[in-house]
Amino acid sequence: MTSLENRQASAQSRAGARANAIPSALYVKIKDHLRRSILDGRLKPYDQLPSESALIEQFDVSRITVRQALNDLQKEGLIFKLHGKGSFVSKPKADQRLASLQGFAEAMSAAGHEIYNRVAGLREVPAQATVAGKLRVAPRSRVTEIKRVRFLNRSPISFEVTYLPAEIGARLAKADLETRDIFLILENDFGIQLGNADLMIEAGLADAGLARHLRIKRDAPVLQIERLTHTADRRPLDFEYLFFRGDAFRYRLSIERKHTRNAARRL
């Protein structure tokens, strides 16, 4: 290739790079503009975003550039799309990290959220087979059942059903279950040191009763959790069914790759 051809090829390459950079810069500008409007509260949860046509006219860009910006915002969880209706601002989800054993109110309060509980029921009941097996008590022996609706920033976020030995439940009946976590009451008031918990997490759908408590539609998605908490000396103490609104809550965790000894040697 001659020097002239080299210069022409280089010029074409630079022109191509500039052409590719323009749409990228434009879609980032649109995305950042909409993100700021969402994060500073000008666009509130469930507000509708300007239409694609309006954004095309406002920023003088192509439809593909607008869609790239909207797709990125959707991947970030800031917006959701309804077919034939447009794009809307998502309701921010609260999240709790699974790095340590914490009560919900304990974790959410530390993150600056307002928490309170409505006690929907507290009674002694005969332990059904699953509960008896988890708590290692005789079937049909008496246990305490506590039902609570938990509110995050004044909106219902979860419905929780807790089972404990009857003697512990009798003491909890006198405690402030509307503003305090059961975990903190057990540790700080009763002097019971908690150790670890086993969790099983799965997707579920709200039945009529759960929908009423959480103010959601029947068959709306929920995050369904079973949690068995043990004392520091490994005795089962607290078995719970937790139901979180699928549109308002999520768990976060970090995991590490565990290498086998042979793999470590190869590395």
N, C-alpha and C positions, 0 to 999 in steps of 0.2 A: 504494500500500500504506500502511495506517494505521500509526501508531507502535506500536500493540499487535501488529499483524501482524509488524512489523519485529522486535519483541522476541521474539515466538514463533519466528520463522524463525531468529534468532540463537541462541536457546536450543537449538533442534533441531540446528543446525549444530554447536554445542559438544558436545552429547550424542553426535552421530554421530562427531565426532573422538575423543571419549573412548572410544567403543566400538571404533573402529578401532585405537586405540593399545594397548588391553589385549592382544589376541592378539599384536601385534607385540612388546610387552615380554615376554610369556610365552615366545614362541618363542626370543627372544634369550637369555632366562635359561636355557632348556634347552640351547641350543646352546653357550653359554659354559660351563655346567656340564660337559657332555660333552667339550668341547675341553680344558678344564683337566685332566680325568681322563686324556686321551690324552697331552697334552704333558708332564705331570709323571710319567708312567710308571705310574700306577695301572691304566690300561688299556693293555695291550701289543699289539704287532702280532699280528693274527689273532685277538685276543680278541673274543668276541661281545658286542655292546652289549645292554643291557636291551631287551626286546621293546617294541613300540609300546604294547601294553596295560599293561605295567609302568610305562612313562613317563607314560601317561595317568593312572594311579592315583597315581604318585609326585608329579606336579606339578598334579594336578587340572585338566587341560586337555582340549581336544578332540583328536580324532585328526588333524585337519587342522593343528593347531598343532604337534604332534609331528612330523608329516611335513615341515613346512616347516623345522624345525630340522635334521632328518636330511638333507634335500635340500641345505641350505646346507653342512653338513659334508662331504657327498659332493662338492660342487662345489669345495671347498677341498682335496680329495684326502686328507682325514683318515680317511674311512671308505669302504667299498665294500659293495654290497648283493648278496646271492644270493637269487634268486627262491625263495620258499617257505621260506627258512631264516633270514632276518633281515639285520641290519647288523653289519659286522665292522670292526675297526681296520685301516687300511692300513699296510703296511710303508713307512716313510719312504724316499723316493728321494734318492739322492745326485745332485747336479747340477754341471755344469761350464759356466761361461760361455764363449762363443765370442768374447770381446772381444780375445783375444791368443793367440798360438801358445804353448801350454803342454803339457808331458807330463801324463799322467793322474795319476801319483803326485805330481808337482809341485803340481798344482791341489788334489788331495784332501788332501795333507799340510798345505797352507796353510789348509784349512778345518777342520783338527783331526781328520781321519780317520786310522786306522791302515791302512797299505798294505804289502803284500809280494807277491812274484811267485813262481810256480813255473814253472821253465823246462821246457817239455814237449818241446822239441826244438831243436837247433842244428846245422845241417849246410850244406854247400855243395851246391847243386843247379843244373842247367842252367836258365837263364832261359826260362820259357814266354813266349809271344808278348805277353800283356798286361803282364807284369812287365818284359820287355825294352823294350817301348814306353814304359812309364812312366819307367824309369830311363835310357832312351836308351843302351842297350847292345845289342850284337849278339845276335840270337836264339840260344839254347842256350849263350851264354857263362856262365861260372860266377858265381853270386851266392850270398850267404849268406841262409838262411832261418832265422828265429828264431820259435819258437812259445812263447807264455807264457800261463798262466792268472793273472789278476790278482785279488787278494783285497782286499776293502774291509771293514775291521772284522771280519776273519777269515771272511768269506763270499765265495765266488767271484762276481765282478761282471762280468768280461769275459774273452774269449779273443782273443788277438791274434796275427796272423801278419805278420811284418815281413821285408821284403826289402831288402838293401843290397848295394853292390859288395863283391866277395869280400875285397878288401884291408881294407876297413873292418870287415867281419864277423869276420875273423881276429883283429883287435885287440879287438873286443867279446867274443869268446869267452873272453878272459882277464879280463874286467871282472865286477863284481858285479851281475849282472842280476836277482838276487833282491830286492834292496832299493833299486836305483837306476833312475831313468828313463834310457832310451837318449838322449833329448835332452840331459840334463845331462852324460852321459858324453861325448857328441860335442863339446859346447861346452867343458866344464871340463877334461876329460882330453886330448882330441884337438885342441883349439884350432880346431874347425870352427864358424864362426858360422852359425847358422840364420837364414833370412830369412822365408819365408812358406810356407803350405801350402794345397793345394786339397783340399776335402772334398766327398764325395757321401754323403748320408745317406738311408737308406730303411728301410722296415719289412721284416722277414724272419721266418722260422720256423726253429727249431732242428732240425737233423738229429740223427741218433743220436749221432754223435761230439761235437757241440757240446753236446748235452743232458747227456752224461756229464761233460764238463769243467765245466759251469756248474751241475750238480746241479739241472736242471730237466727237465720232461717233454719228450719229443719233440714237435715242432710248437708248442712254447710260443713266444710272441712275443719277438723280439730286435730291437735297434736295430743295424742293419748299416751300417758306415761304410767307405768307401775314403778313405785320406788319403795324398797325395803331398807330402812336405816337401822344400823346396828350400834350398840354402845362400843366404847373403846375396848372392852373385853369380849367383843364379838357376839353379844347376845342380841337377838332381834328385838326391836323395841317399837318401831313405828312403820306401819304398812299403809301405803297411800295409792289411790287412783287419782291422777291429775289430768284434767282436760283443759287445754289451752286453745283459745281462738286461733285458728290457722292463719287469719289475716292480720294478726296483731303481735305474734310472739314467735321467737325462734331460739334455739340453743346454738351456741358456738363452742367449738373445741379445737385444740391443736394436738396433732399426733405426730409421733416421730417414727421413722423407719427403724425397725429392729433387725439388725443383721445377725445371721448365724455366725458361729465361730469360723466355719470354713469360708464364708463369704468375706468376713473381716480379713482373713489371711490373704485372700485374693486381692482385696482392695489395697 
